[in-house]
Amino acid sequence: MPTPKESGFRTTTLVTQYPRSASPFNVHDMIGNAWEWCANGFAKGETSDLTVDIHRVVRGGSFLSPKERCTTRFRYALDPLVRYHSIGFRIVCDYDMADVERFE
């Protein structure tokens, strides 16, 4: 499946653009649409305390990324105080596996 960059898109796409790419938990756009900020720092063992001024990890690649960077394993460190139009964040919450199984 092509990444948005390979598809010729020059911006983020709707979450439903690539329905076959959903995870087993029905999470969409884990890679390739927008980089996602992570709480942890880049160096091993760096704090996830958000009050500490360090570069933070982004993962997943974006619509500007080559396919080699569109993976959850690839990470990059950036200054979280700078705005980037190709980076976003994902809201997460706890879930009950019974709820997940109910929707399958």
N, C-alpha and C positions, 0 to 999 in steps of 0.2 A: 504494500500500500504506500503510495507516495506521501511525503510530508507536504504540508501547505506550501513550503518554498518550491518543492519540485512540481506542485500543481499549478504554480504561477500566482497564487494568492499573495497579496502584498499587505495583508492585515490578518488579524485573528479571524477565526471562523466560528459559526454557531456550534454549540456543543453537539448537536445532532448531525453535523456534516459527515462524520465518519462513524456511523453506528456500529460497524463490525469491530471497531477497536476498543469497545468497552471491556473493562476488566471483569474477572469472575464476580466481583462485588457490584457490577454495573456502574462503575466509576468511569466517566468519559474524559477524554483529552488529558490523559496522564503524560503524554509526550507530544511535542511538536506544535502546539498552538501558542502557548505562552510559557516562558520560563516561570518557575514557581519558587518564591522565596522559601527558604528553610530557616528554622530558628538557630541551627548550629553554625559555628564558625567553620572556616575552611581547614585549619590545621587540626590534626588528631588531638582530641582531648579539650579543644576550645569550648568555652562555656556556651550554653544556650540561653544564658541570662540576657534578656533583651535590653537591659539598661547599660550593658557594657558596649563601648564603642569599638566594634571590630567589623571587618568585612564578613558578610554572611554568604552562605551557600545558596545557589540557585540550581535547579535541576529540571530536566525534561526537554530542553530546547524550545525554540519558538518558530514562528512562521518565517523568521529570518535565518534559521539555522540549517546547516547541511545535515543530512540524515545521520551522519556519524555522531552528532551531538544530541539527536532526538532519542534519548534513552534515559531511563531513570538512574542508570549507573554513572553517566557522565555528570560531573558537577563543576561549577565555576564559582569563583568568589568575587563579589562586588560590594561596593559601598552602599548600604541601605539608605543613606541619606540623600542619594542621587536618584532622580526619577528616570526610569527607562520605559519606553512605550511597549517593549516586548516582554515585560515581566509583570506577573500578577501574583496572586496568592490563592490558596485553596482553603476554604473553611472546612474544618473537620470536627467531628463529634464522636462520642462513644456510641456504640450500637450493640444491639442484642442479636446474636446469631439466629435466634428464632425468628426475628423480624426479617433478616436477610433470606432465610429459607422460605419464608412465606411468599416472597416476591419472585421466587424462581419458577 
